[in-house]
């Protein structure tokens, strides 16, 4: 339930960001999302009576998670959605479990195996196919947005690998609050520079409402439920729920943004899903031969 809600909210965030990005500059929108998420979690803490204290040595790791999963993610995805569609961006962020498997292999020494290696190759081919095939169809005719969207999988891979060691020992509320705070602190000077450079900021009822939804629901609640689900199920099982994300994006982006599902998008997306499924599919236990054990001959 936690992870299903997270996937739906994160899917809605792609559509919401694409909807409001012309009214709220990308770096400013990123800061607003993170800061509103912090305010929501502080309110939850006040009414629930839970503590947000964490060990001092842990905070630097939470700050790193905030830089990876909040600051960089919002910078990259908000800039990406200026040039690419919400549907394409969501599909390009899907193979993060593939990148996690690669990261675990190179940095943690975990084995991959032939089937997972094939899945990694298939998913990366799908991502490349989708990027190249939709380059001319992307908003503004640029494939830079596609590359930025895909780069968030690298940041989320690092977030997952670091989070494996840090998050299980902390309460989801405390961990989420601190990493959102770190992310908002990193985004604040960037947003200030963006506005000082003359980037237009238009306050309308729609832009305010969508920004509030992105910050309170898609950030504060979604990251809290993700970290809670991650603690309950682990990274591999939790990743399966992210298949719901592009479905939510498609169901919202087609009627609200007028995006179209072309053949290259469908084919590339299915190839990514196939490769990611092969990576996440659990290994089968070795089959027993079923032959009876022959008794030893007596001498």
PATOR-57895 format. One line per field, with one value per residue (C-alpha): residue in one letter; z, x, y. Coordinates in steps of 0.2 Angstrom, whole numbers. Last residue first. Layout:
BEGIN
resn	(A, ...);
up	(Z, ...);
east	(X, ...);
north	(Y, ...);
This chain:
BEGIN
resn	(X, X, X, X, X, X, X, X, X, X, X, X, X, X, X, X, X, X, X, X, X, X, X, X, X, X, X, X, X, X, X, X, X, X, X, X, X, X, X, X, X, X, X, X, X, X, X, X, X, X, X, X, X, X, X, X, X, X, X, X, X, X, X, X, X, X, X, X, X, X, X, X, X, X, X, X, X, X, X, X, X, X, X, X, X, X, X, X, X, X, X, X, X, X, X, X, X, X, X, X, X, X, X, X, X, X, X, X, X, X, X, X, X, X, X, X, X, X, X, X, X, X, X, X, X, X, X, X, X, X, X, X, X, X, X, X, X, X, X, X, X, X, X, X, X, X, X, X, X, X, X, X, X, X, X, X, X, X, X, X, X, X, X, X, X, X, X, X, X, X, X, X, X, X, X, X, X, X, X, X, X, X, X, X, X, X, X, X, X, X, X, X, X, X, X, X, X, X, X, X, X, X, X, X, X, X, X, X, X, X, X, X, X, X, X, X, X, X, X, X, X, X, X, X, X, X, X, X, X, X, X, X, X, X, X, X, X, X, X, X, X, X, X, X, X, X, X, X, X, X, X, X, X, X, X, X, X, X, X, X, X, X, X, X, X, X, X, X, X, X, X, X, X, X, X, X, X, X, X, X, X, X, X, X, X, X, X, X, X, X, X, X, X, X, X, X, X, X, X);
up	(10, 11, -3, 0, -2, -17, -15, -24, -40, -38, -46, -35, -44, -40, -32, -46, -45, -42, -56, -53, -67, -80, -75, -79, -96, -100, -94, -104, -120, -116, -115, -131, -140, -133, -136, -153, -158, -153, -137, -138, -125, -124, -107, -97, -106, -112, -97, -83, -89, -96, -80, -69, -81, -80, -61, -59, -64, -49, -38, -43, -35, -18, -19, -24, -11, 4, 9, 26, 26, 8, 11, 25, 14, 0, 11, 18, 1, -6, 8, 8, -10, -21, -8, 0, -12, -29, -23, -17, -34, -43, -32, -34, -52, -55, -45, -54, -48, -62, -59, -74, -73, -71, -66, -47, -49, -54, -42, -28, -34, -34, -17, -10, -19, -7, 8, 1, -2, 16, 23, 13, 19, 37, 36, 26, 39, 54, 47, 41, 58, 57, 57, 40, 32, 32, 24, 11, 9, 2, -12, -15, -16, -28, -39, -38, -44, -59, -63, -63, -78, -89, -87, -91, -106, -112, -109, -120, -134, -141, -153, -141, -133, -139, -155, -163, -149, -147, -157, -150, -132, -133, -142, -129, -115, -123, -126, -108, -103, -114, -108, -90, -93, -101, -87, -75, -84, -85, -67, -58, -43, -29, -27, -18, -29, -46, -45, -33, -45, -60, -50, -45, -63, -68, -53, -60, -76, -74, -75, -94, -94, -83, -95, -110, -103, -96, -112, -116, -117, -102, -93, -93, -83, -69, -70, -68, -55, -45, -45, -41, -25, -19, -21, -23, -12, 1, 1, 4, 18, 26, 25, 34, 47, 52, 62, 73, 77, 72, 81, 73, 88, 86, 95, 82, 81, 80, 69, 56, 56, 54, 40, 31, 32, 26, 11, 7, 7, -5, -17, -17, -19, -35, -42, -39, -49, -63, -65, -60, -74, -89, -78, -71, -82, -85, -66, -63, -76, -69, -51, -55, -58, -42, -33, -41, -37, -19, -16, -23, -11, 5, 0);
east	(157, 140, 134, 129, 110, 105, 97, 81, 81, 71, 85, 82, 80, 91, 82, 75, 83, 71, 66, 72, 85, 74, 59, 71, 75, 57, 51, 64, 60, 41, 45, 55, 41, 28, 38, 43, 25, 19, 8, 3, 3, -12, -6, -21, -29, -13, -3, -14, -16, 1, 10, 0, 6, 24, 23, 15, 31, 39, 31, 44, 57, 51, 55, 73, 76, 69, 51, 48, 62, 59, 40, 43, 56, 44, 29, 39, 46, 28, 20, 33, 37, 22, 9, 16, 28, 20, 3, 8, 17, 1, -10, 1, 3, -15, -21, -8, 9, 21, 40, 50, 69, 78, 95, 90, 77, 89, 102, 90, 84, 103, 105, 90, 93, 107, 97, 81, 90, 98, 80, 73, 86, 83, 64, 65, 76, 67, 50, 56, 64, 82, 93, 86, 90, 109, 117, 104, 102, 120, 116, 98, 104, 118, 106, 94, 108, 112, 93, 92, 104, 90, 79, 94, 98, 80, 79, 95, 86, 80, 66, 59, 47, 53, 47, 64, 73, 59, 68, 85, 80, 68, 81, 94, 83, 78, 96, 99, 85, 91, 109, 104, 92, 105, 117, 103, 100, 119, 123, 125, 136, 138, 156, 149, 155, 156, 142, 131, 132, 127, 112, 107, 108, 96, 85, 85, 77, 61, 69, 68, 50, 45, 54, 46, 29, 32, 37, 54, 63, 57, 54, 72, 76, 64, 70, 89, 87, 74, 85, 101, 93, 82, 89, 107, 110, 97, 105, 122, 114, 108, 125, 132, 118, 123, 138, 127, 115, 97, 84, 67, 57, 39, 25, 13, 6, 23, 31, 17, 19, 38, 35, 23, 36, 50, 40, 36, 54, 58, 45, 48, 67, 64, 51, 64, 77, 65, 57, 39, 26, 33, 37, 19, 11, 27, 30, 12, 13, 30, 23, 8, 19, 28, 11, 5, 22, 22, 4, 8, 24, 14, 0);
north	(-275, -268, -259, -241, -237, -229, -212, -210, -199, -183, -173, -158, -142, -127, -113, -101, -83, -69, -58, -40, -40, -49, -37, -22, -29, -32, -15, -6, -16, -12, 7, 7, -2, 10, 26, 21, 17, 34, 37, 55, 69, 80, 87, 83, 69, 60, 65, 58, 40, 39, 46, 33, 19, 26, 25, 8, -1, 7, -6, -19, -8, -11, -30, -26, -12, -20, -24, -16, -3, 2, 3, 16, 25, 26, 31, 46, 50, 51, 60, 75, 75, 71, 75, 91, 98, 93, 97, 114, 117, 112, 124, 139, 136, 134, 149, 160, 166, 169, 167, 173, 169, 186, 181, 185, 171, 158, 164, 162, 145, 139, 146, 137, 120, 114, 119, 111, 94, 94, 97, 84, 72, 76, 75, 58, 50, 56, 51, 34, 30, 26, 10, 4, 20, 21, 5, 2, 21, 22, 9, 16, 35, 30, 21, 36, 48, 36, 34, 53, 53, 45, 61, 72, 62, 63, 82, 84, 75, 92, 95, 109, 96, 79, 72, 74, 65, 52, 38, 42, 42, 27, 17, 21, 17, 0, -4, -1, -12, -26, -25, -25, -40, -50, -47, -52, -68, -72, -69, -52, -56, -43, -35, -19, -6, -13, -26, -16, -2, -13, -20, -2, 3, -10, -6, 12, 6, 16, 34, 33, 28, 43, 55, 48, 50, 67, 74, 81, 98, 108, 92, 88, 104, 98, 81, 86, 99, 89, 73, 83, 91, 77, 60, 64, 79, 73, 56, 65, 75, 59, 52, 67, 66, 48, 53, 65, 52, 56, 67, 69, 63, 58, 67, 64, 81, 90, 77, 78, 97, 95, 82, 95, 109, 98, 93, 111, 115, 101, 105, 124, 121, 110, 123, 137, 126, 123, 140, 141, 147, 137, 122, 121, 107, 97, 97, 91, 77, 71, 73, 62, 47, 51, 51, 34, 26, 32, 26, 9, 9, 12, 0);
